[in-house]
Amino acid sequence: MATYASIKYDMDLSSNATGAGGLTLLSTQTASSSSTISFTSGIDSTYKEYVFKFYDIHPSGNNTEFDVLFSSNGGSSYGIAKTTTAFYALHNEADSTTTLTYSTGTDLAQSTSAKNLMVNVGDGNDESGAGTMHLFDPSNTTFVKHFIANVNIYDESAQTVNRYTAGYVNTTSAINAVRFQMSSGDIDAGTIKLYGVS
């Protein structure tokens, strides 16, 4: 049986490993019928890890995706190849559907397309998505750039979907800008915060 001391040690170790408690808020952007939200400053060699936090991302259209793209030229272009993977757990309000599955149709293989972090996001008044994306060592000029994301979505079919995404941006150039957008329509509402992890 775990003791209080061992539980606290595990929690502290986990916090230190993920940088919790060492987050520095760098930027906050709030959508209002925004076609894109771009972070074109603040991503540099200051930190080895950057965290984006998504709050109440709400699309203007129903059953759409919340996507991410990366840039190595300050946001002038975002067409860098990515290879990604994703899986999700799902449960609906009627308690009639449950799923844990690999998302074959949403992965990318050396693609310059936008990567969806949320899918089937609903546009109902109370529907939205929230979550976190980590970008690791974006200024490194030796290795590719890894990222992971975990989001939860209230989708257009009255389901909660917990979605895990990971991959790498296949470039040794420094990544210095990140753009978020819906696959169609605008980001009607929502806030994105950028943190540096010390």
C-alpha positions as CSV (number, residue, x, y, z in Angstrom):
1,M,0.0,0.0,0.0
2,A,1.4,3.4,-1.0
3,T,2.2,5.8,1.8
4,Y,1.6,9.6,1.8
5,A,5.3,10.1,1.5
6,S,5.7,7.8,-1.5
7,I,2.6,9.3,-3.2
8,K,4.0,12.9,-2.6
9,Y,7.4,11.8,-3.9
10,D,5.8,10.4,-7.1
11,M,3.8,13.6,-7.6
12,D,6.9,15.8,-7.1
13,L,8.9,13.6,-9.5
14,S,6.1,13.8,-12.1
15,S,5.9,17.6,-11.7
16,N,9.6,18.0,-12.1
17,A,9.7,15.7,-15.2
18,T,7.0,17.7,-17.0
19,G,8.1,21.1,-15.9
20,A,5.0,21.8,-13.9
21,G,5.6,24.8,-11.6
22,G,8.2,26.1,-14.1
23,L,5.7,27.6,-16.6
24,T,6.3,31.2,-17.7
25,L,3.3,32.7,-19.5
26,L,4.6,34.3,-22.8
27,S,1.5,35.2,-24.7
28,T,-2.3,35.0,-24.7
29,Q,-4.6,35.2,-27.7
30,T,-8.4,35.2,-27.7
31,A,-10.3,34.3,-30.8
32,S,-13.3,36.3,-32.0
33,S,-14.4,35.0,-35.4
34,S,-10.7,34.5,-36.1
35,S,-9.6,32.7,-39.3
36,T,-6.3,31.8,-37.6
37,I,-4.4,32.3,-34.3
38,S,-0.7,32.6,-34.9
39,F,2.2,32.7,-32.5
40,T,5.1,34.4,-34.4
41,S,7.2,35.6,-31.5
42,G,8.3,34.2,-28.2
43,I,9.3,30.7,-29.6
44,D,13.1,30.7,-29.6
45,S,16.1,29.2,-27.8
46,T,15.1,30.6,-24.4
47,Y,13.3,27.4,-23.5
48,K,13.7,23.7,-24.4
49,E,9.9,23.1,-24.2
50,Y,6.9,25.3,-25.0
51,V,3.3,24.5,-24.0
52,F,0.1,25.7,-25.6
53,K,-3.1,25.6,-23.6
54,F,-6.4,25.6,-25.3
55,Y,-9.5,26.9,-23.5
56,D,-13.1,26.6,-24.9
57,I,-12.2,26.3,-28.6
58,H,-15.5,26.9,-30.4
59,P,-15.8,26.7,-34.2
60,S,-18.1,28.8,-36.4
61,G,-19.2,25.7,-38.3
62,N,-20.3,22.2,-37.1
63,N,-18.3,19.0,-37.3
64,T,-15.0,20.6,-38.1
65,E,-11.3,20.2,-37.0
66,F,-9.0,22.3,-34.9
67,D,-5.6,22.1,-36.7
68,V,-1.9,23.1,-36.1
69,L,0.8,24.1,-38.5
70,F,4.5,24.9,-37.9
71,S,6.9,27.5,-39.5
72,S,10.6,27.9,-39.6
73,N,10.5,31.4,-41.2
74,G,8.6,33.4,-38.6
75,G,5.2,32.6,-40.1
76,S,5.8,33.5,-43.7
77,S,4.9,29.9,-44.7
78,Y,3.8,26.8,-42.8
79,G,4.3,24.0,-45.2
80,I,6.8,21.8,-43.3
81,A,6.4,18.0,-43.5
82,K,5.1,16.1,-40.5
83,T,4.6,12.5,-39.5
84,T,2.0,11.9,-36.8
85,T,-0.1,9.4,-34.9
86,A,-3.3,9.6,-32.9
87,F,-5.7,7.6,-30.8
88,Y,-8.8,8.5,-28.8
89,A,-11.3,7.3,-26.2
90,L,-15.0,8.1,-26.7
91,H,-18.2,7.9,-24.6
92,N,-21.6,9.3,-25.6
93,E,-24.3,10.9,-23.4
94,A,-26.7,8.1,-24.0
95,D,-24.2,5.6,-22.6
96,S,-24.6,3.5,-25.7
97,T,-21.3,4.0,-27.4
98,T,-17.8,3.6,-26.1
99,T,-14.6,3.4,-28.1
100,L,-10.8,3.2,-27.7
101,T,-9.2,3.2,-31.1
102,Y,-6.2,4.2,-33.2
103,S,-7.3,7.1,-35.5
104,T,-6.0,5.7,-38.8
105,G,-7.8,8.3,-41.0
106,T,-6.2,11.3,-39.3
107,D,-2.5,10.4,-39.1
108,L,0.0,11.9,-41.5
109,A,3.0,10.4,-43.2
110,Q,5.5,13.1,-44.3
111,S,2.7,15.5,-45.1
112,T,2.7,19.3,-45.3
113,S,-1.0,19.4,-44.5
114,A,-2.3,20.8,-41.3
115,K,-2.5,18.4,-38.4
116,N,-5.8,18.1,-36.6
117,L,-5.7,18.1,-32.8
118,M,-9.5,18.1,-32.4
119,V,-12.0,16.5,-34.8
120,N,-15.8,16.6,-35.1
121,V,-15.9,19.7,-32.9
122,G,-19.5,20.8,-32.5
123,D,-20.8,24.4,-33.0
124,G,-23.7,24.2,-30.5
125,N,-23.8,27.0,-27.9
126,D,-22.3,24.7,-25.2
127,E,-19.9,22.7,-27.4
128,S,-16.2,23.2,-27.4
129,G,-12.8,21.6,-27.0
130,A,-9.9,22.2,-24.5
131,G,-6.4,20.7,-24.0
132,T,-2.7,21.1,-24.2
133,M,0.1,20.8,-26.8
134,H,3.8,20.5,-26.0
135,L,6.5,21.5,-28.5
136,F,10.0,20.2,-27.6
137,D,13.3,22.0,-28.3
138,P,12.1,24.0,-31.3
139,S,15.3,25.9,-31.8
140,N,17.5,22.8,-32.0
141,T,19.2,22.7,-35.4
142,T,20.4,19.0,-35.2
143,F,17.2,17.0,-34.6
144,V,13.6,17.0,-35.8
145,K,11.0,18.7,-33.6
146,H,8.7,16.5,-31.6
147,F,5.2,17.5,-30.3
148,I,2.5,15.8,-28.3
149,A,-1.1,16.9,-27.6
150,N,-4.0,15.8,-25.4
151,V,-7.4,17.4,-25.9
152,N,-11.0,16.7,-24.8
153,I,-13.8,17.5,-27.1
154,Y,-17.6,17.9,-26.7
155,D,-18.3,16.8,-30.3
156,E,-21.3,17.3,-32.7
157,S,-22.8,13.9,-31.6
158,A,-23.0,14.7,-27.9
159,Q,-19.9,12.7,-27.0
160,T,-16.9,13.3,-24.9
161,V,-13.7,12.4,-26.9
162,N,-10.3,12.3,-25.2
163,R,-7.8,12.5,-28.1
164,Y,-4.0,11.9,-28.0
165,T,-1.8,13.1,-30.8
166,A,1.9,13.0,-31.3
167,G,4.5,13.4,-34.1
168,Y,7.5,15.2,-35.4
169,V,8.0,18.2,-37.7
170,N,10.6,16.8,-40.1
171,T,13.1,19.6,-40.2
172,T,16.4,20.4,-38.6
173,S,15.7,24.2,-39.0
174,A,14.5,26.0,-35.9
175,I,10.7,26.2,-35.5
176,N,9.8,29.8,-34.6
177,A,6.1,30.1,-35.3
178,V,3.0,28.0,-34.8
179,R,-0.5,28.6,-36.3
180,F,-3.9,27.2,-35.2
181,Q,-7.0,27.2,-37.4
182,M,-10.2,25.3,-38.1
183,S,-10.3,23.1,-41.1
184,S,-13.3,25.1,-42.3
185,G,-14.8,28.4,-41.1
186,D,-13.4,30.4,-38.2
187,I,-12.4,29.9,-34.6
188,D,-15.5,31.6,-33.3
189,A,-14.3,31.8,-29.7
190,G,-11.6,30.5,-27.4
191,T,-8.3,31.4,-25.8
192,I,-4.8,30.0,-26.4
193,K,-2.0,30.6,-24.0
194,L,1.7,30.0,-24.8
195,Y,4.1,29.1,-21.9
196,G,7.8,28.5,-21.8
197,V,8.9,25.6,-19.5
198,S,12.0,26.2,-17.4
